[in-house]
């Protein structure tokens, strides 16, 4: 995981306003990642490549939010790195059906080859056992990153925990995905897995308990 530069603390867990150079670096990472995705429409070669994409997009955005809020914490950065990977990977899984209509795919090529799933199978929405196994592997990796991020929450400043609440929707999606036996084309997934009321209650609970 890449660490953001440290600045003198103004209070426990807080720091001076975000430096322009640091902001520029994080934004450049996001733009470079997105530009690379736009110019190369091939799926990631491996699960590691998928994680790197999530790190370069979702994790970098979390770094920016933490820095903009003045949160200076190695543990917060570490948690943001893992949570960003979890969020980025689950977001791509959730978009599988939509991407397939555009003949785009973010399921790693090595996993597809291992489980006998072709690109045409993905574009045509064919849900085989191999497809479920691929989705299970990605979801399990995302869950591991989510768990690792949450294992650090007691060491993350309270304000930082509030900024890491995308963990809630990430967990809800992973549970919903498991409930439909890892079928990424199931229309129930588009509803987020829980009612809006229950989602709001979850957020309120985490805010009250200062967890994510």
N, C-alpha and C positions, 0 to 999 in steps of 0.2 A: 504494500500500500504506500502511496506517495503522501508525504507529510507536507502540510502547508507551513510556510515560514512562521516562526514564533516572534511575538512582539511583547514588550514589557506589559505585565498585567496592571490594570487599573483597579481591579477588584478580583476576588477569587473566581476564576473561571471566565473572566471578562477581559477584553483588551481594547486597545485604541481602535478607531475606525479603520475599515479595510483599506489597505494601501492600493493605489491604482495599479501598480505593477503586479500585485498578487491577483487582483481582479482580472487584469488582462490575461494572465496565465490561465486561470480557470476557464474564462470565456473562450480562449483559444483552443483549449482541450476539447470543449464541447463542440465548437465549430468544426475543428479538424475531424472529430469523430463523426459528426453528422455529414460533413462533406464527403468523407470516405465512403459512407454508406450510400450516399446519393450517386457517386461516380462508379461504384462497384456493386452491382445488384446481385452478386453471388452470395449464397449462404455462408455463414462462418465455417471455417474448416474444422473447428473442434469446439468442444465445450469451453475450453480455455479462451478461445477467440470470442465466444459469446459473452463470457465474463468480462473480458477486456472492453467489449463494446458497452456493456452496462456500466462499467467503471468510468469510461470516458464520457458518458452522458449523464446518467442519473447520479452517480457518486459525486461528480464534479459540481453538479447543481447543488447538492446538499452541502458540499464544502463552502460554496459561495454563500449560501444562506446562513451557515454557522458564522462565517467570517463577517458578513454584513451585520449580524446581530451582536458582534463583539465577543463571541464565544471562542476562547483560546484554550484548547484542551486536546492533548494527544489522544486521550480515550475517546473524545467526541469525534475526532477525525477518523479514528479506527472504526468506531461504530458506523459513521457515515459511509465509509468505504464498503463495509459489508452490507449495510442496509441498501445502499445504492445498487449494488450488484443484485440483491434480492428483488428490489423494485424493478430494475431494468429488465431482468430476466422474466419476471411474472408479467410485466407489461407486454413483452414480445409474445409470450405464450397466449395471453388474452387476445392478442391481435392476429393469431394464426389464421383464422377463417377469413378475416378481412384482407390480410396480406395475400392469401391464396388466390383471391379473386383478382388481384393485381399481378398474379404470377410472381410473387415475392415469397421468400422463405427464410426464416431465421433459425430453423432446426439444423444443428451442426451436421456437416456432411459425413464426418466419421461415424457419428451415431446412426445416421440414415443407412450408411453402407453396412454397418454392423448388424442392423436389425432388418435389412432387406426392404427398406422403404425408398421408393423413387421420388423424384421431384414431381412427376405427373400424379403420383398417388396423393401427394400433399396438395397440389393444385386442385385435384378433383374431390378432395375431402374424404378420401377413403380411410376409414378408421380401422386399422388392423391391429393385431396384438403388438406388432413391431412398432407401430405409431404410438400406442399407449406406453410401451416401454421407454421410448425416447422421451415422451412428455414426462413420464415418471422420473426419469433420470435428471432432467432439467429442473423439475419442480423440487426434487429432493436436494439438489445443489442449492437452489434458491432458499429453501427452508433452512439449510445448514448456515447460510450467510445471515439469515434473519435471526436465528438462534444465537449466533456469535455476536451480532450487534446488540441483542438484548442482554447478553451476559455481561456487557460493559455498562449497562444503564446506571448502576449505582455510582459509577465513577464519572458520569457525564454531568456537567452542571445542569440545574433544573431548566434553564432557558433552552439549552441544547436538546434536552429531552422533548420539549414541546415541538421543536423543529424536526424531530425524527418520527413524528406521528404517521407518516406514510406507511409505517410498519403495520398499522391496523388494516388498511385496505389490502396490503400485500398478504397478510395472514388470512384474511377473509377469502381472497381469491384462491389461495392454495387449498383451503379447506373445501371450497366449492368444487375445485378441480378434482380433488380426491373423491368427492361425493358422486361425481358423474363418471367415475372410473377412468380418469385422465383422458377424456375425450375433448380435445381442444375446440371441436366444432359444435359442442352442445350449446344451444341458444340460451340456456339458463345462466351460463357464465357471463353473458353480456349484462345481466341484471346485478352483478356484483356479489351475489351469494347471500346477502342479508338485506333486510328492509332499510330504507333511509332512516327511519326512526331508530332502529337498533344500532345502526352505524353511528348516528349522532350520540347515542347513549354511551357507546364504546369510547368515542373520542372524549366525552365529558368525564368518563371514569378515569381515563389515562391522564387527563389534565389535572383532575383532583388528586390522584395518587402520585403524580409526578413520575409517571412511567411512560414507556413507549413500547 
